[in-house]
Amino acid sequence: MLEPVRTIELFQKPPSPKTFSTGEVIFQAGERSDVIYGIISGSVEILVDGKVVETIQKGDLFGEGVLLHLDHRRDSTALTKCLAEARPPKLIPS
């Protein structure tokens, strides 16, 4: 677990939002990662084995499952359904 001060530091300077075009892959299953995403606008489809299992909207967080795996690998793929902006707050210290 992170020290409380370190947790606050991670959220004090969040990265700039990134815009994803319609149909753009945000992340793919099997990729290593250390971030989760929050949707600022638009919507994102979450796919497992090529099938849509969830469509998420503005205000939702996604990709947090990567934080539960020791190897930090994604179990799903995130694909934009329409123009979307997401902010990836880095949650695992380098």
Residue pairs with C-beta under 8 A, 6 or more apart in sequence:
2 10
2 93
6 93
10 89
10 90
10 91
10 93
11 89
14 87
14 89
15 87
15 88
15 89
15 90
16 87
17 40
17 85
17 86
17 87
18 85
18 86
18 87
18 88
19 83
19 84
19 85
20 26
20 42
20 44
20 80
20 83
20 84
20 85
20 86
21 80
21 83
22 80
22 81
22 82
22 83
23 79
23 80
24 79
24 80
25 77
25 78
25 79
26 37
26 44
26 63
26 78
26 79
26 80
26 86
27 33
27 63
27 74
27 77
27 78
28 74
28 77
29 47
29 48
29 74
29 75
29 76
29 77
30 73
30 74
31 73
31 74
32 71
32 72
32 73
32 74
33 63
33 66
33 72
33 73
33 74
34 66
34 72
34 90
34 91
34 92
34 94
35 63
35 66
35 88
35 89
35 90
35 91
35 92
36 61
36 62
36 63
36 64
36 66
36 67
36 88
36 89
36 91
37 44
37 61
37 62
37 63
37 78
37 86
37 87
37 88
38 59
38 60
38 61
38 86
38 87
38 89
39 56
39 57
39 58
39 59
39 60
39 61
39 62
39 84
39 85
39 86
40 58
40 84
40 85
40 86
40 87
41 58
41 83
41 84
41 85
42 58
42 80
42 81
42 82
42 83
42 84
42 85
43 55
43 56
43 57
43 58
43 80
43 81
43 82
43 84
44 55
44 56
44 60
44 62
44 78
44 79
44 80
44 81
44 84
44 86
45 52
45 54
45 55
45 56
45 78
45 79
45 80
45 81
46 52
46 53
46 54
46 55
46 56
46 62
46 76
46 77
46 78
47 53
47 76
47 77
47 78
47 79
48 75
48 76
48 77
53 76
55 81
56 62
62 78
63 74
63 78
65 74
65 75
65 76
66 72
66 73
66 74
66 75
67 91
67 92
69 75
72 92
